């Protein structure tokens, strides 16, 4: 009788541990996806800032060249 309870408890522990590990892995994956998404947004914002700065510099240089003529 005791060995049957031990075996059942052991199997329940294995199954519950397996599902707990899956749950933790899914949460970890969601957290990683959130971080990656945030990094992509930051990179896009920086790229937009760089493009705007480059466009301003080009505009300023064009105005300077037109004034020299």
C-alpha positions as CSV (number, residue, x, y, z in Angstrom):
1,X,0.0,0.0,0.0
2,X,2.8,2.4,0.9
3,X,4.7,1.7,-2.3
4,X,1.5,2.4,-4.4
5,X,1.1,5.8,-2.7
6,X,4.8,6.5,-3.2
7,X,4.6,5.6,-6.9
8,X,1.4,7.7,-7.5
9,X,2.9,10.6,-5.6
10,X,6.1,10.3,-7.7
11,X,4.2,10.3,-10.9
12,X,2.0,13.2,-9.9
13,X,5.2,15.1,-9.0
14,X,6.8,14.4,-12.4
15,X,3.7,15.4,-14.3
16,X,3.2,18.6,-12.2
17,X,6.9,19.5,-12.5
18,X,6.7,19.0,-16.3
19,X,3.7,21.4,-16.6
20,X,5.2,23.9,-14.2
21,X,8.4,23.9,-16.4
22,X,6.3,24.6,-19.5
23,X,4.5,27.4,-17.8
24,X,7.8,29.0,-16.7
25,X,9.2,28.6,-20.2
26,X,6.2,30.3,-21.7
27,X,6.4,33.3,-19.3
28,X,10.1,33.6,-20.0
29,X,9.5,33.6,-23.7
30,X,6.8,36.3,-23.4
31,X,9.2,38.4,-21.3
32,X,11.9,38.0,-23.9
33,X,9.5,38.9,-26.7
34,X,8.5,42.0,-24.8
35,X,12.1,43.0,-24.4
36,X,12.9,42.5,-28.0
37,X,9.9,44.5,-29.1
38,X,11.0,47.4,-26.9
39,X,14.5,47.2,-28.3
40,X,13.1,47.3,-31.8
41,X,11.0,50.4,-31.0
42,X,14.0,52.1,-29.5
43,X,16.1,51.3,-32.6
44,X,13.4,52.6,-34.9
45,X,13.2,55.9,-32.9
46,X,17.0,56.3,-33.1
47,X,17.0,55.6,-36.8
48,X,14.3,58.2,-37.3
49,X,16.3,60.7,-35.3
50,X,19.4,60.0,-37.4
51,X,17.5,60.4,-40.7
52,X,16.0,63.7,-39.6
53,X,19.4,65.0,-38.5
54,X,20.9,63.9,-41.9
55,X,18.0,65.6,-43.8
56,X,18.5,68.9,-41.8
57,X,22.3,68.8,-42.6
58,X,21.6,68.2,-46.3
59,X,19.2,71.1,-46.3
60,X,21.6,73.4,-44.6
61,X,24.4,72.5,-47.0
62,X,22.2,73.0,-50.0
63,X,21.2,76.5,-48.7
64,X,24.8,77.3,-48.1
65,X,25.8,76.2,-51.6
66,X,22.9,78.2,-53.2
67,X,24.0,81.3,-51.3
68,X,27.6,81.0,-52.5
69,X,26.4,81.1,-56.2
